[in-house]
Amino acid sequence: MNVGLRQFLHFAVVAVILIGLSGHGAWSQATRTIKIVVPVSPGGASDLLARLLGEQIGRVQGPRILIEDRPGASGVIGTEAASRAAPDGNTVLIISSDSLVLPHLRKLNYDPLTSFEPICYLVRTPLVIVVNAASPYRTLANVLDAARAKPRDFTLASFGPATVHQIAFDTLKRAAKVDMTFVPYPGVAPAVNALLGEHVSSVLGTYSTVAEQLNAGRLRALVTTSRTRIEPLPEVPTVAESGYNNYEVDYWLGLFAPAKTPKDTLSQLADWFIAAMQAPEVKSKLVAQGLYPVGMCGVEFVAFLRKQYDNFGNVIREAKIKAE
């Protein structure tokens, strides 16, 4: 082999090695698969959030995103599976505020505060009390007066039992010192159908699940459980504005990873999910569905979880809520 050819081959090999080394990070990222576990049925807010953010992350950051819907046992099946996944950042879980209720009522094979690394509080979706448009009730005071006049005859239907919706109901019931009946349904949609059929007096549901019927004029919104009024219903007061100053309950969705996932991996995931959520084309779709970006991450989210977990426990004990 002549000297010129030998030199050419040498430089070619070196070039290939350098290119491989410089592109290793991009190559490994592009072939990485991140599984987002959704522990509830497809089609709901958790599934929508996972798909919108997953699609954006895959397009912008490069990894393949796989959505795994694993419903069952009020979210326990999917949540438990995620808790047992390898802590390598390749499995994350979309979690809801309901995950802080059930551990107070049932023995589980995981702990929401220790079996996971909380990454971010992603979005909140406000809860709204609605009545049939034909109903005489136009304010929260009307509803509470009706409940006082006929104890236990006034019913409020919602998703339950053992959900944030029931926590919101019992918190209001105790604050207002009224006796009304909580009617649990497997989802807010069937509760709304019962309200339209005049089988129940009222419904407590996320804005996203009642918006269509509100816009069609079939339901009337009386009050929202958020601290402040919500953008789509600026004329609807909050429970706090209606005389119960410390009242505030929101339904939220967040992101967890299995315990012991490395901190730098958690930081990367937080950056990716927050950036995806804040992308204008994604944010507009979320808001249109009544999902309002929050983006609280790290230690602040951990502190929020611990406080809400304790608050829910207090409500459950005081209201004597039982698992059914």
Phi, psi and omega in degrees: 000130182285165185297319182298316181293321180296318179295320180298314180295322179300310181294326180295317179297315179300318181297317180297318180297315180296318179297318179298317180293316183292331182263004185299316180298315180295320181295314182292325179293319182292331182263359179287142176243124176251125180261125175257111181274128176246111189274017178230175185295148177299153175099346180271187184297320181297316180294316179299314180299314181300317184288319179295314182288321179298317179297318180292318180296316179299321181289320187270318187264337174109328183290156174281130181251127179244124177265124180243104177278120180229073181284168175133141175056046178058036177092354186292320186299308181293321181294317179296318179299317180294325181295335182265000181289159178298136181277059184248007180084001181263359172227126176230164186230131170276118186246151177241169178298338177300334182295343179267357181267307188302322181300339177281346187246338183221152173279123182244164178269016176209163177238126184297339182263341184239341181274358183222163168255111178294131181258297182208144163279112188273298185222158170241152175226114188294150175264142183228137172268124182235157175230166175298141181300336179277355182289150176283350185281128181235350179219166175298323179300320177302315181297313182293323177296320179295321179292324179288325182292322181228078181308134178073348176281332180278127184243145174236118181262149179191181176288130181175185002275185177058048179230170174298328178300318178290324175300315180299318179297309184292328177296317178293317182302316180286322179296320183271352180057051177236160180243099176231165190257129175273126180247105183281142175232159180291355177189168180287327182303310177295332176294320178296319177300321178294323178292318178296328177275003178062034177269342176227163185277328185201170178222140170251117182213164174295148181304321183299331183272346180247354186302316183299316181288329175295313181295331179278354178081012180274336178238160177235129178274132181257322187196152174246148184273357180289166177292323180238162178296154182257149188305316182290342182231064186295339182272351183269121182285168175270165174298321179299317178294337184272012173114003182239079197305324185265008184280129175196120175220123175239149171267129184228162176233136182224183184235126177240157169233160177302149178304146178077010171296132183304146184297322180293328176291318178299319180297318178297315179298318178300314180299317182295314184289322179292317178299318179296319182293328182272352176301128186309318183290333178276314182302319181296323179291322179295311182298323179298335179263010180077023178251111187258118182302138177242301176076036176271122186232171172062221187297329180294319178293320178300314180296319178300314182298314182296319180294315181291323177301314179294318180298316179298319179299319179297315180298315182299318180290315183292322180274354180056044177287136181240150174289142180239000000 
